[in-house]
């Protein structure tokens, strides 16, 4: 279990395998000096890695999560954001048109 000594070695070991994995995509230090201790945001990416001989790994992102303090939030998908905006704009248009 020597690959668990550091985060870099652990993630390098994960890249040699395939299947479901959760990786730290961004840590508070990646946001720069404005991210102070205790106020950092961690971005965790859940993904599926598939190995293909002679090709680069095929990675499918299954979800993105934000960790802020003791709370974990799932990031919305682009489809969910667009759907919410379309519904909001449609309802606003219908309300304005009915007045």
N, C-alpha and C positions, 0 to 999 in steps of 0.2 A: 504494500500500500504506500509506496514511496511517492506515488504521483499525487497524493493528497497533501503534500508538504506546503505547497503554495498554490494560490489561485491560478497562476499561469500554467503550472505543470498539470493541474487538474483539468483545466480547459483544453490543454494540448492533448491530454489523454482522451477526453470526450470527442475531440475531432477525429480520432482514429477509429471510433466506433460508430455504429448506426443505431437509429431508433429515436425514441422520445427523450428530449433533454431540456433542461431549464438552465439558461445562462444569464449572468449579469451582463446586460447590454451597456448600461451606463451606471457608474457609481458617483457618489457626491464629488469625488476628486476630479471626475471627468467634466464637471460643469464649471470648473475654474475656481479662482480664489473667492468669488462672491458667495459660494456655498460654504457656509460656516458649519462647524461641528454642531450636531443636533438638529440642523435644519435641512440636511441633505435629502435628496430624492434618489432612490435606487430604481432603475428600470430593469425589470426581469423579462426575458423573452422565452416563451415556451415554444419549442420548435421540434420538428421531426427531421432527422438527418437520414438520407438514403445514399448509400455508396453505390457508385457505378464504375465498373472497371474501365479505365482509360479516359474517364470524364471527371469533371469537378463534381463535388458532392451536390446532391439536390436537397435543398433545405426549404421546407414548408413551414412558415410561421403560423402557429396555431393560436397565439395570443400574446398580448403585451400587458404587463402589470406594473403599476407604480407602487412603491413602498415608501410611505411617508410616516416616519415615526413608528407607531404600532399599528398603523392601518395599511391595508393592501387594497388597491383599487384596480379593477380591470379596465384597460383602455377600450373605448368604443371602436368598432370597425368603421371604416370609411362609409360603408353601406348604411350603417345605423345613423351616422351623422347626416348623410344626405337625405335619408328617409325622414328624419325628424324635421329637417329644414323644409323639405317639400311639403310635408303636412302642415307645418306652421304657416308657410307662405300661402298655401291653398286656403286654409281657414281664414287667414287675414284678408285675402282677396274676396272670399265669399261674404265676409262680414262687411267689408267696405261696399261691395256691390249691392247688398241688401238694404243699405241705409239710404 
